[in-house]
Amino acid sequence: MELRRVAPSAAASARFALASFAISLAFAAPAVIQADRVLLVVNDNSPLSRQIGEYYARRRGVAPKNVCHIKTKLDEEISRDDYDRQIAGPIGTFLRKEGLEESIYYIVTTAGVPLKIPGSDGLGGNYASVDSELTLLYSDRKNGRPHIINGVIPNPFFGKRDRAFSHPEFPIYLVTRLAAYDFDGVKGMIERSLAASNRGKFILDLRSSDDEPGNDWLRDAAILLPRDRVVLDETTQPVWDQTDVIGYAGWGSNDRHHNRRFPGFHWLPGGIVTEYVSTDARTFKKPPEKWIPTMEWSNASAWFANSPQSMVADYILEGATGGSGHVYEPYLTMTPRPDLLFPAYYGGRNLAESYYLAIPSLSWQNIVVGDPLCSLGSPAR
């Protein structure tokens, strides 16, 4: 296909003045990389979790006092009661006992720690990702009671382009997960995070030229990034086979013309991805080699792990350094906003801050995959 670099639409142009102001704020507070802000969570019942924890702690210099060992089940799905007893309770106790509640900003879970909590669906439902629930350990202690689990909790850090993340101003933890299809995948992700630099292209792939919200967020992201670093495509054909990719956002398998498992990108170290896809973090088990994600919900033979949809772990396998995903249906309004994510990341914020600036709600379906300290550094001036 011929890739088009498209001028902003009339709707996007009308927002240009606001966007021009916002871009200056995106650079206001690049995060300082400090391993002592990290709490690393290891499931001692999982050899993979232990292996990842040891490797990450060594490569990032995470001190033993910042490693929380828990013992929980190996299943990706865990009941609410078991989550409280085996994950949230022990982590909260560890933070209090070690006096780390204020100083820790980032909680890093590892593959082998359960991924999701089943429950009721819908906007008032109580199913959630383990990682999104862990973000609220800080506010639960401050409030002296657990948060309500039905529905969403507004993310207090969402959209705060001009504020550095700190406690107690933002009473949450920023939780990311070191997970891929196997240890080599996680190891590669960690190594790429250490080699990240501020170069390469942001690929913003609309599924059509209309003004539905997801498409407009992609257009706004294009306005907020340097023109020579952006590929904005408004055609109905997906963008494939790009080189020097540092960021990608699109519709994944929710684009009806999506007919490949991998986009064929050459990823630069530090490259990140986000998609408007409901179940792209439903599992970190590896699909069969010939499996292709689709929109075929009516055809169960096309499913993998109870869904036909694309998966964030495939992007990690292809060479991305980080990504976001959803363990159950999040609804479009709760997916990460690329117009907040990419300008923050380009401007020097680390991976964790960039994603959580862009995620509207907590106690929900979202997860963030990657090293929270990964940073491109400030852009060249």
RAQUIZI-V777909 format. One record per backbone hydrogen bond with DSSP energy under -1.0 kcal/mol. NH is the residue of the N-H (numbers start at 1). CO is the residue of the C=O. Records with the same first field share a line. If there is no record, write none. Layout:
# RAQUIZI-V777909
NH->CO  CO
This chain:
# RAQUIZI-V777909
6->232
13->9
14->10
15->12
16->13
19->15
20->16
21->17
22->18
23->19
26->22
28->25
37->34
38->35
39->106
40->66
41->108
42->68
44->70
46->43
50->46
51->47
52->48
53->49
54->50
55->51
56->52
57->53
58->54
59->55
60->56
61->57
62->57
66->63
67->64
68->40
70->42
78->116
83->79
84->80
85->81
86->82
87->83
88->83
89->84
91->87
92->88
93->89
94->90
95->91
96->92
97->93
98->94
100->95
104->100
105->37
106->37
107->174
108->39
109->176
111->178
113->110
115->76
116->76
117->128
125->122
127->120
128->117
129->364
130->115
133->129
134->130
135->131
136->133
137->134
140->136
141->137
142->138
143->139
145->140
151->125
153->362
155->360
158->155
159->357
160->157
161->159
163->160
170->166
172->170
173->135
174->105
176->107
177->368
178->109
179->177
186->182
187->183
188->184
189->185
190->186
191->187
192->188
193->189
194->190
199->197
201->244
202->229
203->247
204->231
205->249
206->233
216->212
217->213
218->214
219->215
220->216
221->217
222->218
223->219
224->220
229->226
230->227
231->202
233->204
241->263
245->266
246->201
247->201
248->272
249->203
250->274
254->251
255->252
258->255
266->242
268->245
271->268
272->246
273->322
274->248
276->250
277->275
281->326
282->279
291->288
294->308
297->295
299->296
302->299
303->300
304->307
312->280
314->311
316->312
317->313
318->314
319->315
320->315
321->271
322->271
323->369
324->273
325->367
327->365
334->331
335->332
337->358
340->337
341->337
342->338
344->340
345->341
346->342
347->343
348->345
349->344
351->374
352->372
354->350
355->351
356->352
357->353
362->153
367->325
369->323
370->177
374->371
